[in-house]
């Protein structure tokens, strides 16, 4: 069961904005941020790429070739070639970025 939160309407507005930028969601721990974002992603995108830096250390090197989107996507697929990226249908969620602060620079 999913409990609706205030962030749900904000996420919909963010998606509808054609000029939206990457989104960083901050807040207290254990309040449902990840659950809300994953729920939104699954409802609004056909392809969800979820990377949790605290649990999946294998993604630490995705910035080795630079901070541009194409290099990051290429390196994510090197780590896991089952991940497919479809333009305008894919959302990438980086969770626990405090474990890997350089990833915030890419945004």
C-alpha positions as CSV (number, residue, x, y, z in Angstrom):
1,X,0.0,0.0,0.0
2,X,1.3,3.4,-0.9
3,X,0.6,6.5,1.3
4,X,0.3,9.7,-0.7
5,X,2.6,12.5,0.3
6,X,3.0,16.2,-0.4
7,X,6.0,15.4,-2.7
8,X,3.7,13.5,-5.1
9,X,2.2,16.6,-6.6
10,X,5.5,18.4,-6.7
11,X,7.1,15.5,-8.7
12,X,4.2,15.6,-11.2
13,X,4.7,19.3,-11.7
14,X,8.5,18.7,-12.1
15,X,7.9,16.2,-14.9
16,X,5.4,18.4,-16.7
17,X,7.9,21.2,-16.9
18,X,9.6,20.8,-20.3
19,X,12.7,22.6,-19.0
20,X,13.1,20.7,-15.8
21,X,16.5,20.2,-14.3
22,X,17.8,17.2,-12.3
23,X,16.1,17.0,-9.0
24,X,17.8,16.6,-5.6
25,X,15.5,15.5,-2.9
26,X,16.7,16.2,0.7
27,X,15.1,15.5,4.0
28,X,15.1,13.6,7.2
29,X,16.0,9.9,7.1
30,X,13.4,7.2,7.0
31,X,10.4,9.4,6.0
32,X,9.6,7.8,2.6
33,X,11.6,9.9,0.1
34,X,12.9,6.9,-1.8
35,X,9.5,5.2,-1.7
36,X,7.8,8.3,-3.1
37,X,10.3,8.8,-5.9
38,X,10.2,5.1,-6.9
39,X,6.4,5.2,-6.9
40,X,6.4,8.3,-9.1
41,X,9.0,6.8,-11.4
42,X,7.2,3.5,-12.0
43,X,3.9,5.4,-12.6
44,X,5.4,7.9,-15.1
45,X,8.3,6.2,-16.9
46,X,8.5,3.0,-18.8
47,X,12.2,2.6,-17.8
48,X,13.5,3.2,-14.2
49,X,17.2,3.0,-13.5
50,X,17.8,3.0,-9.7
51,X,21.3,3.1,-8.3
52,X,21.8,3.1,-4.5
53,X,25.5,4.1,-3.9
54,X,25.4,2.8,-0.3
55,X,24.5,-0.7,-1.5
56,X,26.0,-0.9,-5.0
57,X,29.6,0.1,-4.8
58,X,30.2,-1.3,-8.3
59,X,28.8,2.0,-9.7
60,X,31.5,4.2,-8.0
61,X,33.5,4.5,-11.2
62,X,30.7,5.8,-13.5
63,X,32.4,9.2,-13.5
64,X,35.8,7.9,-14.7
65,X,35.2,9.2,-18.3
66,X,33.8,12.5,-17.4
67,X,30.7,14.2,-16.0
68,X,28.6,14.4,-19.2
69,X,25.4,12.4,-19.5
70,X,26.6,10.2,-22.4
71,X,29.8,9.1,-20.5
72,X,27.8,8.3,-17.4
73,X,25.2,6.3,-19.3
74,X,27.9,4.4,-21.1
75,X,29.7,3.6,-17.8
76,X,26.5,2.5,-16.1
77,X,25.8,0.1,-19.0
78,X,29.4,-1.2,-18.7
79,X,28.7,-2.1,-15.1
80,X,25.3,-3.6,-15.9
81,X,24.7,-4.3,-19.6
82,X,21.1,-5.3,-18.9
83,X,20.2,-1.6,-18.2
84,X,18.7,0.0,-21.3
85,X,18.3,3.7,-21.7
86,X,15.3,5.0,-23.8
87,X,15.2,8.7,-24.5
88,X,12.3,10.5,-22.8
89,X,11.2,7.1,-21.3
90,X,14.0,6.6,-18.8
91,X,14.5,8.2,-15.3
92,X,17.8,7.7,-13.5
93,X,17.6,7.7,-9.7
94,X,20.7,8.1,-7.7
95,X,20.1,7.2,-4.0
96,X,22.4,7.7,-1.0
97,X,24.6,10.2,-2.9
98,X,26.2,11.2,0.3
99,X,28.2,8.0,-0.1
100,X,29.6,9.4,-3.4
101,X,29.5,13.3,-3.3
102,X,31.0,13.7,-6.8
103,X,27.8,12.4,-8.3
104,X,26.0,15.6,-7.2
105,X,28.5,17.5,-9.4
106,X,27.1,15.6,-12.5
107,X,23.6,16.9,-11.9
